Amino acid sequence: MFEEELFRNRNAMQTKCYFIYNIHILNNILKVFSFNIITKWPPHHHRKEDKEDKLHVYLNDIVVRPVVYALLPDKMTTTYEDLFVELQKLPELQSWNPLLVICDYEAAIKTAVENKLSNAEILGCLFHLCQAWRRHAEKLKLYNEFRVGSIQQFWRLLRVLPFIEPTKIPHYFSVILATVQTPQQQSYFDFVAYLHKYYVRGTPTKPPRFPPQQWSCSTRIVNSIHRTSNICETWHKCLNEVTRKSRGLGKTKMTDLLSKLQSEDEHTSHDADELSRNPNFKVKKSRHVKNVLKDRRLKKAVENTPTPPGVPLDDLPLLQSFVHATQ
């Protein structure tokens, strides 16, 4: 691991960005998770709005670990772009250009990836997608209707729409809308207009900000690629011991955090070395059986290739098969 200090001048103010990285692993990575978390740093070290960014990567088909840790001064697109540029300035990473980036729906990250990692296909996190939809429904005071009201089926079907192929999503969105009986309250129509504008069709003059190609999970499911960045959030539990170290009697120290990150990176390097020698090396404990079985059911439903004389499902029956598979 190495530590770098980057200086740049923005609006006549000098800001500082720290990052730590594992070159050996990152140089061979074509799939990247970008996961972001706002961290309340000790006041005597950094401003409270400082942002810790991590790039997580696949060590093998299922194991995801962080290999870059960056403490950034803000969440601006130019800041993310600066980070990518500085990484690619390293001699070992001058040709590094990942093919796949899975991230949340923060516009600044998306734009920075598009501008600086030109070969990368950007895929959105399914959890953050449904979270964004839910929050907008709550803002419109509509979510309770999804839970216990007259349009529960609409919400169940909408949540499995990402399992449809991108080019077919507009059609299947219409299939979902056809299940809703009218009349409905104005907030429902406002919610549908929001989905159309930002996720499905866009407007007559502008495509959707988040087109179906970015949030459809059908290809990911078939190829056993993660649908969410939740695995990155799970890793953050490793840092809990840093905040518990003071037992609430003192402030969290930056030196303790750095020591923990270095320790975790040693584990990551060890696991990567072992996997390079033995692809069957067991990195972590097995997943819960119920999650494995659910993924199998969902993959079978998405592949939608029944044994003859059966025929593939379509329209509402296909969506309902996804609902059943995820239960």
Summary of the structure (lengths in Angstrom):
residues: 327
radius of gyration: 22.0
end to end distance: 42.5
largest distance: 71.0
contacts: 904
relative contact order: 0.12
helix: 50%
strand: 16%
